[in-house]
Amino acid sequence: MKTTKKYKLLKNDTKESVDGKTLFRIEALISFRAGFVNKGEKGGYIEKEENLSHDGDAWVYGDARVYGDAWVYGDARVYGDAWVYGDAWVYGDAWVSGDARVYGDARVSGDARVSGDARVYGDAWVYGDARVYGDARVSGDARVYGRIDLKVSCNVEIPRVLIDTKEKLAKLLKIMEELKA
């Protein structure tokens, strides 16, 4: 069964990525996402069709960018000035927005939200109902999931930490505040 294409690349509306790749604005060929994306609506920028699935309701909005071997699929959304690149995946009902960056082999999935100036990179995963925002940095092999809000106002990498309860998050934030002092 052949998948119906839901968007096309606009060859005359491009941007260049920081590493020199040409990114093409997308335009919806059909209406989907319960009318939130309408036929003819312009979206964000992708390098190639492999960056954004034609299946599901995934979409790249505004000036957001997806490139390299990054993949957005399912019902995920990337919008604002967010960038998803490298080998990163955004899927499920996840959102990446604002000036957030998701890159490397990072994964953002489920109902997770990454926003503001947050960065998720390396082999880090943000999933479930987790919220990563502000200036937060999640990297290395970190796993942030469940019903967690992570807002870190300093540039701290969190390698190999499992944060699955508010108590663990509180302890981690206390340690980070002590490190800043």
N, C-alpha and C positions, 0 to 999 in steps of 0.2 A: 504494500500500500504506500503510495507516494504522499508525502507531506505537502500540504498546501503552503506556499510561501506567504508569510504575513508581512514581509517588508522587502524593500529593495535598497541597494546602495546608491546614493546620489553621487555620480562621478564628478559633478561640477561643484560640489559643496564639500570641501575637505579641510582638514587640519593636519598638522604634523605633530607626531609624538616627540617627546624629548630625545628619543633615540633615532629619530629620522624616519619613522614609518608613516605612511600616508593613511589617515583615518577618514572614512567616508560617513557623512550624515546618512541616517536611515529615514525612510518614509514608509508609513504603514500602507499596505496594499489592501487590507481588510480592516474592519472594525472588530475590536476584541476587548477583553478586560471589562466586560459589562458596559461598554460605551465610554470608558475612560481613555481609550485609544481609538481614534476614528480613522477611517480610510482617508488617506491623503495627509494625515498628521505627520509632521517631521519629528524625529526623535534625536537622540544624541549621536555619537560618533563611534564607529567600530572599524577595525582594520579589515576584517573578512567575515564572511557568513558563518564561519565556524565559531565566532565569538558570541553569537546570540542565536539561541535555538528558535526554529520556526514553530516548534511544538509548544504547547502551554501558553501562558500569558506573560512570559518574561518580556521586559522592555527596558530600553536605555533612553532616558529622557534628557531634554535640555542640552547642556554642554558636557554632559558626562561622556567618558571615554572608556572603551574596552578594547584591548589589543594584545598582541603577542599570542600566546596560546591560552589566554584567559577564556573562560566560558561562563555565560549567564544563561540559566535555563529554569524550567519549572514555571513558577509564578513570581520569580525574583524581579526586583526593580533596582536600577542604578540611575540616579538622577542628581540634579544640581551640577556641581563641578567635580563630582567624584570620578576617580580613576580606578579601574580594575585591570591589572596587566600581569605579565609574566605567565605563570601557570596557575594562577588563582581561579577559584570557582566560586560563584555566588548562585545559590539555588534554593529550592523550596519556596517559601514566602519571604525570604530575606530581603532587606533593603540596605543599600549603601548610598549615602547622600551627603550633601554639603560639600566640603573639600576633603572628604575621607579618601584614603588610599588603601587598596587591598592588593597585595602583590606577592611575588615569590610563589610558594606552593600553598598559600593560605586558603582556607575554606570558610565561607560564611553561609549558614544554612538554617533551615527551620524557620522560625519567626524572628530570628536575630536582626538587630539593627546596628549599623556602624555609621556614625555621622559626625558632623563637626569637622575638626582637624585630626580625627583619630586615624591611626595606622594599624593595620593587621598584616603581618608579613612573616616570612620564613615558613615554617611548617605549622603555624598557629591555626587553630580552629575556633570560631565563635559560632555557637549554635543554640538551639532551643529558643528560649525567650530572652536571651542575653542582650544587653544594651551596652555598646562601647561608644563613647562620645567624648566631646571636648578635645583635650590634647592627649588622650589615652594612647598608649603603645602596647600592642600585644604581639609577641614575637617568639621566635625559637619554636619549641614544641608545646607551647602553652595551649590549654584548653579552657575556654570560658563558656559556660553553658548554664542552663536552668533559668531561673528568674533573677538575674544579676544585673545591676547597673554598675558599670565601671567607668568612672570619670577620674582621670589622673591628671593633675595639673603640672606634672614634671615629666621629663622624658626618661621613663624607666622601662627597661625591657624586663619581661616576666618569663624567664625560661623555665620549662618543665614544672609549671605550677598548675594544679588542678583546683579551680575555684568553682565549687558547686553549691555553696551555701553562703548566706549573708554573713555568718560568723567568720568563715574563712576570709571573705572579702574584707571585713572589718579589721581582722588581724593583719592582712597584707597591707591595707592602707595605713595602718598605724606604723608598721615597719618602714613604709616608704616615707611617711612624714618625718620619722626619726632620721632617715638617711638625708633628707633635705636640710635638716637643722645643722 
